[in-house]
Amino acid sequence: MKLPRRTVLGRLGLGTAADIDQLLTNNLEALHWFRQAQAVYTRRAGTQIGYKEVRELAQKALALDPLYLDADAYDAYMIRNLAQDRSPVDTWPDVGKRMDAILSNQGSAC
C-alpha cells in the first residue's frame, strides 16, 4: 500500500507499509533486550550506572537487528541523559581537547 506523500511518513521517505515495517523489529530476541532496557530505565533512571546498563541492553537489541528504530532511539536518548549528568568535556572528548588547546595558549595572546 502506497502512503500519500503529504503525510509525515511520506516526508520522511517512508512511502510504503514495507518501509515502515523495516523500522520495527520482527526479531523476538531483539524485542526482549529492548524491553529489558525499558525495565532497567524504569528502575534505575537518573543514575550513571542505570543509563549505561540501558545503553548496553539497547545495543544488544541493535546487534540483533541494526534497523530496530526503537532500540536505536533509546540508545541515543541515554547518551543525551548521560550528557546532561556529565560535563561536556567528558561527553565530547573533542570539546575537551579544543578547550585544553585554548587554555594552553591563553598567555600567548597577552
N, C-alpha and C positions, 0 to 999 in steps of 0.2 A: 504494500500500500504506500503510495507516494504522499508525503505530507505537503501541505501548501507552503511555499517558500516564504510567505509573510509571517509564519509562526516563529517563535523564538528558536525552536529546534531547527527550523529552516535556516535562520540566520547563523546558527552555529555550524551549519554544514551537515546537519543530520537530516537527510532528505527521505529516508525510508525507515520502516519499522526495523529492518535488519541492521541499519546503522545504530539505532537506539539499543537493540539487543547486544551489540558489541560492547556497550558501556556497562552492562550488567553482567554479573558472573553466572555461569551455569555450573561452576566448579564448587561442589559442596564442601570440599576441604578448605578452599579459599574463603567461602562464606563462614565456615567455622572459625577460622583465625580472625576474620573481621569482627564477628560477634564477640569473640574473646576480647578483642581490642576495645569494643564498646563497653563491655562489662568492667574491664580494668579502668577505663576512663571514668565510669560512674563511681567506682570505689576510690580511686586514687588521684583524681584530677586535682591540680593545684600543687603537685609535688614534682620535683625534677625526676625522681625515680618512676613515678606514675607515667609521666609523659614519655620517658624513654621506653618503658615497657609497652606502652600503647604503640609507639612507632615500630618497635620490633615485631609486634603481632601483625600490624598493618603491612609491614614489609614481607612477612611470611605469606600473607594473602596475595600480595603483588608478585611474589616469586612464583606462585602457582598460576596466577592469571594477571599478566602485566597490563591488561586493559581494564582491570577492575576499578572503575571510576570511584566508587565509594571508598575503597581502601586507599586509593591514591590521594583523594581529598582529605581523608582522615590523617594520613601521614603528614601531609602538608600543614594541616591545622595544628598538629602537635609541634611542628617546627615553629609556627607562629607563637604558640603558647610558651615554648622554651625561650624564644627571643624576648618575650615580654618579661620573663623572670631573670634574665641574664643581661649583662652589659653587652652593648653592640659589638665590642671587640671580641668577646667570647663567641658570639654567634656568627659573626662575619670576620674571619681572620684577615681578610684583605683590608678591611676598615682599620683593624689594629695596626697592620703594617704601615698603612698610609699615615696614621696618626703618629706612630713612632718616628717615621721619617720627618714629619713636620716638626715634632718636638726636638729631634736631634739637630735640626737646622735653625732652631729658634734664636740662638745667639748670633748667627752669621749675618742676619739682616740688620742688626743694630749697629 
